[in-house]
Amino acid sequence: MEALNQAKEAVADRTGTVDVALVLGSGLGDYANGLEGAHAIPYGEIPHMPLPSVAGHAGNLVTGQKAGKRIVAMQGRAHLYEGNSPGEVAFGVRLMAILGAQTLIVTNAAGGIGPGLEPGALMAITDQLNLTGASSLVGPNDKQQGPRFPDMTTAFDPALIETASAVAAAQGFELQRGVYAGLLGPAYETPAEVRMLRTLGADAVGMSTVLEVLAARHMGLRVLGISCISNLAAGLSKSPLSHEEVQETAGRVQPRFESLLGGVLESM
């Protein structure tokens, strides 16, 4: 908790108390620049905040207003595969929680596995499979942050999913729903691994999110998860997978993604 308090002291005078926290994944970070009165704080100015090293992750904590709510957004995240510990991966989410956020909207770019999840689709995450082999809750439990054994029955808030689905319908498109599988990475999955994930019930797969959601629920935040389906998972198309494709698809979907997020914030 000491490291979190040091980080809070470094930014609290610039962020103030916030209502909603956002984690903006690969290629989706530009949304934060459109917040009213947007102010960016580079991660390098925040004690203990891990720095992302992946293209499409700018590495800024951005504050501003949207739909009458005070927003704090992470432009990019740290991943386990970059050499970070589970606690470091979840550090930004915990920081936003102690700044006052009661709700977390977490986003990512993911490979589509389930039927209908073509590149460019947006999917509300209904549940998750943590297959990273790690947990952001391992170690001594800080009772100030949450209970030793948090319940994960509703990791993703059903009411927020319904809100997001209604917003999407009003905007003329269907928000898909599905289970997100989080793996360690950084290599993309093999076709055999994708077949395994499908058998386990996964609809989309990526290399983030699951540890952040564990930390958020540990601290009592309501969570809405949105995946941008950036490509078909390995073995489901003839094209080789690349991070460039992830960024290109995220950029193409950005207007719809931004419209959905804006509508959700107005409806909350």
C-alpha positions as CSV (number, residue, x, y, z in Angstrom):
1,M,0.0,0.0,0.0
2,E,2.9,2.3,0.6
3,A,3.9,2.3,-3.1
4,L,0.3,3.0,-4.1
5,N,0.1,5.9,-1.7
6,Q,3.4,7.4,-3.0
7,A,1.9,7.1,-6.6
8,K,-1.3,8.7,-5.4
9,E,0.5,11.6,-3.8
10,A,2.4,12.3,-7.0
11,V,-0.8,12.6,-9.1
12,A,-3.7,13.4,-6.8
13,D,-3.3,17.2,-7.1
14,R,-3.6,16.8,-10.9
15,T,-6.3,14.2,-11.1
16,G,-8.6,15.1,-8.2
17,T,-11.2,12.5,-7.1
18,V,-12.4,10.4,-10.1
19,D,-15.5,8.5,-10.9
20,V,-14.7,6.1,-13.7
21,A,-11.4,4.4,-14.6
22,L,-10.5,3.3,-18.1
23,V,-7.8,0.9,-19.3
24,L,-7.3,1.5,-23.1
25,G,-5.6,-1.4,-24.8
26,S,-3.6,-1.8,-28.1
27,G,-4.5,0.9,-30.6
28,L,-7.4,2.3,-28.5
29,G,-5.6,4.9,-26.4
30,D,-6.6,7.9,-28.5
31,Y,-10.0,7.9,-26.9
32,A,-8.4,9.6,-23.8
33,N,-7.3,12.6,-25.9
34,G,-10.9,13.5,-26.6
35,L,-11.8,13.9,-22.9
36,E,-12.9,17.4,-22.0
37,G,-9.9,19.2,-20.4
38,A,-7.7,16.2,-21.0
39,H,-4.4,16.3,-19.1
40,A,-1.8,13.6,-19.6
41,I,0.7,12.5,-16.9
42,P,3.5,10.3,-18.3
43,Y,3.9,7.0,-16.4
44,G,7.5,8.0,-15.9
45,E,6.4,10.7,-13.5
46,I,4.5,8.3,-11.3
47,P,6.5,6.4,-8.7
48,H,6.4,2.6,-9.1
49,M,4.3,2.8,-12.3
50,P,5.6,0.2,-14.8
51,L,6.4,1.6,-18.3
52,P,4.9,-0.2,-21.3
53,S,7.3,-1.0,-24.2
54,V,4.8,-2.2,-26.8
55,A,3.7,-0.2,-29.9
56,G,0.2,1.2,-29.4
57,H,0.6,1.8,-25.7
58,A,1.5,5.4,-25.1
59,G,2.2,5.2,-21.4
60,N,0.1,8.1,-20.0
61,L,-2.4,8.5,-17.2
62,V,-5.0,10.9,-18.7
63,T,-7.7,12.8,-16.7
64,G,-10.6,14.7,-17.9
65,Q,-14.4,14.9,-18.1
66,K,-17.0,13.0,-20.1
67,A,-20.7,13.0,-19.7
68,G,-20.5,14.9,-16.4
69,K,-18.1,12.3,-14.9
70,R,-14.5,12.7,-13.9
71,I,-12.5,10.1,-15.8
72,V,-9.0,8.7,-15.4
73,A,-7.7,6.6,-18.2
74,M,-4.6,4.5,-18.7
75,Q,-3.2,5.0,-22.3
76,G,-1.6,1.6,-22.5
77,R,-0.7,-1.0,-20.0
78,A,2.1,-3.2,-18.7
79,H,2.0,-6.9,-19.6
80,L,3.4,-10.0,-17.9
81,Y,5.4,-10.9,-21.0
82,E,7.4,-7.6,-20.8
83,G,8.9,-9.0,-17.6
84,N,6.6,-7.3,-15.1
85,S,5.3,-9.0,-12.0
86,P,1.6,-9.6,-11.5
87,G,1.5,-6.8,-9.0
88,E,3.1,-4.4,-11.5
89,V,0.6,-5.4,-14.2
90,A,-2.3,-4.5,-11.8
91,F,-0.6,-1.4,-10.3
92,G,-2.4,1.2,-12.5
93,V,-5.8,-0.2,-11.8
94,R,-5.2,-0.2,-8.1
95,L,-3.9,3.4,-8.4
96,M,-7.1,4.5,-10.2
97,A,-9.2,2.8,-7.5
98,I,-7.6,4.7,-4.6
99,L,-8.0,7.9,-6.6
100,G,-11.8,7.2,-6.1
101,A,-12.9,5.3,-9.2
102,Q,-15.9,3.0,-8.5
103,T,-16.2,1.6,-12.0
104,L,-13.6,0.2,-14.3
105,I,-14.0,-0.1,-18.1
106,V,-11.2,-2.3,-19.3
107,T,-10.5,-2.7,-23.0
108,N,-8.2,-4.9,-25.1
109,A,-7.5,-6.1,-28.6
110,A,-8.2,-9.8,-28.9
111,G,-8.2,-12.7,-31.3
112,G,-11.6,-14.0,-32.3
113,I,-12.4,-17.7,-31.6
114,G,-16.2,-17.8,-31.3
115,P,-18.6,-17.8,-34.2
116,G,-19.4,-14.3,-35.5
117,L,-16.3,-12.7,-33.9
118,E,-14.7,-11.4,-37.1
119,P,-12.0,-8.7,-37.2
120,G,-13.6,-5.4,-36.3
121,A,-16.3,-6.8,-34.0
122,L,-16.7,-5.4,-30.5
123,M,-17.4,-7.9,-27.7
124,A,-18.6,-7.4,-24.2
125,I,-16.7,-9.7,-21.9
126,T,-19.1,-11.9,-19.9
127,D,-16.5,-13.9,-18.0
128,Q,-12.8,-14.7,-18.1
129,L,-10.3,-17.6,-18.1
130,N,-7.0,-16.7,-16.4
131,L,-4.5,-19.0,-18.1
132,T,-1.5,-16.8,-17.5
133,G,-0.3,-19.0,-14.6
134,A,-0.2,-16.0,-12.4
135,S,-2.5,-13.9,-10.2
136,S,-2.3,-10.3,-9.0
137,L,-3.6,-11.4,-5.6
138,V,-0.7,-13.7,-4.7
139,G,1.2,-12.7,-1.6
140,P,0.2,-11.1,1.7
141,N,-3.3,-9.7,1.6
142,D,-3.8,-6.0,2.4
143,K,-7.2,-5.7,4.1
144,Q,-7.3,-2.0,3.2
145,Q,-7.6,-3.1,-0.5
146,G,-9.9,-6.0,-0.2
147,P,-10.7,-9.5,1.2
148,R,-8.3,-12.4,1.2
149,F,-10.7,-14.5,-1.0
150,P,-12.7,-12.2,-3.3
151,D,-15.7,-13.6,-5.0
152,M,-15.4,-13.7,-8.8
153,T,-18.9,-15.0,-9.6
154,T,-19.8,-11.8,-11.4
155,A,-16.3,-10.6,-12.5
156,F,-18.0,-8.5,-15.2
157,D,-21.0,-6.5,-14.0
158,P,-24.2,-7.8,-15.7
159,A,-26.0,-4.4,-15.5
160,L,-23.1,-2.7,-17.2
161,I,-23.1,-5.3,-20.0
162,E,-26.9,-4.7,-20.5
163,T,-26.2,-0.9,-20.6
164,A,-23.5,-1.3,-23.2
165,S,-25.6,-3.7,-25.3
166,A,-28.5,-1.2,-25.3
167,V,-26.1,1.7,-26.3
168,A,-24.8,-0.4,-29.2
169,A,-28.2,-1.3,-30.4
170,A,-29.3,2.4,-30.3
171,Q,-26.2,3.1,-32.4
172,G,-27.1,0.5,-35.0
173,F,-24.8,-2.4,-34.3
174,E,-24.7,-5.5,-32.2
175,L,-22.3,-5.7,-29.3
176,Q,-21.2,-9.4,-29.2
177,R,-20.8,-11.2,-25.9
178,G,-18.3,-13.8,-24.9
179,V,-15.6,-15.3,-22.6
180,Y,-12.1,-13.8,-22.8
181,A,-9.1,-16.0,-22.2
182,G,-5.9,-14.3,-21.0
183,L,-2.6,-16.0,-21.8
184,L,1.0,-15.1,-20.9
185,G,2.3,-14.4,-24.5
186,P,4.2,-12.9,-26.1
187,A,3.9,-15.5,-28.9
188,Y,0.5,-15.8,-30.5
189,E,-1.3,-19.1,-29.8
190,T,-0.8,-22.2,-31.9
191,P,-3.8,-23.6,-33.8
192,A,-3.8,-26.5,-31.3
193,E,-3.9,-24.1,-28.4
194,V,-6.8,-22.2,-30.1
195,R,-8.7,-25.5,-30.4
196,M,-8.1,-26.1,-26.7
197,L,-9.4,-22.6,-25.8
198,R,-12.5,-23.2,-27.8
199,T,-13.1,-26.5,-26.0
200,L,-12.6,-24.6,-22.7
201,G,-15.3,-22.1,-23.7
202,A,-13.3,-19.1,-24.8
203,D,-14.6,-16.8,-27.4
204,A,-11.6,-14.5,-27.6
205,V,-8.0,-14.6,-26.6
206,G,-5.4,-12.0,-25.6
207,M,-2.4,-11.3,-23.4
208,S,-3.9,-8.8,-20.9
209,T,-6.9,-7.9,-18.8
210,V,-7.4,-10.9,-16.5
211,L,-5.0,-9.7,-13.8
212,E,-6.4,-6.2,-13.9
213,V,-9.9,-7.5,-13.4
214,L,-8.8,-9.6,-10.4
215,A,-7.3,-6.5,-8.8
216,A,-10.4,-4.4,-9.6
217,R,-12.8,-6.9,-8.1
218,H,-10.6,-7.4,-5.1
219,M,-11.0,-3.6,-4.5
220,G,-14.8,-3.7,-5.1
221,L,-14.9,-2.0,-8.5
222,R,-17.7,-2.7,-10.9
223,V,-16.1,-3.9,-14.2
224,L,-17.2,-3.6,-17.8
225,G,-14.8,-5.3,-20.3
226,I,-14.8,-4.6,-24.1
227,S,-12.7,-6.5,-26.5
228,C,-11.9,-5.2,-30.0
229,I,-11.6,-8.3,-32.2
230,S,-8.5,-7.5,-34.2
231,N,-7.9,-10.8,-36.0
232,L,-9.0,-14.3,-36.2
233,A,-7.1,-16.6,-33.8
234,A,-4.4,-18.9,-35.2
235,G,-5.7,-21.7,-37.4
236,L,-9.0,-19.9,-38.2
237,S,-7.6,-18.0,-41.2
238,K,-4.8,-18.4,-43.7
239,S,-3.1,-15.2,-42.8
240,P,-0.1,-15.0,-40.4
241,L,-0.8,-13.0,-37.2
242,S,1.0,-9.7,-36.6
243,H,0.8,-6.8,-34.2
244,E,0.6,-4.5,-37.1
245,E,-2.8,-6.1,-38.0
246,V,-3.9,-5.6,-34.4
247,Q,-3.2,-1.9,-34.6
248,E,-4.7,-1.4,-38.0
249,T,-8.0,-3.1,-37.0
250,A,-8.1,-1.2,-33.8
251,G,-7.6,2.1,-35.7
252,R,-10.4,1.2,-38.1
253,V,-12.8,0.4,-35.3
254,Q,-11.9,3.4,-33.2
255,P,-14.9,5.6,-34.2
256,R,-17.4,2.9,-33.3
257,F,-15.5,2.1,-30.1
258,E,-15.4,5.8,-29.1
259,S,-19.1,6.2,-29.8
260,L,-19.9,3.1,-27.7
261,L,-17.7,4.3,-24.7
262,G,-19.3,7.7,-24.9
263,G,-22.8,6.3,-24.9
264,V,-22.0,4.0,-21.9
265,L,-20.6,6.9,-19.9
266,E,-23.7,9.0,-20.6
267,S,-26.0,6.1,-19.6
268,M,-24.2,5.1,-16.4
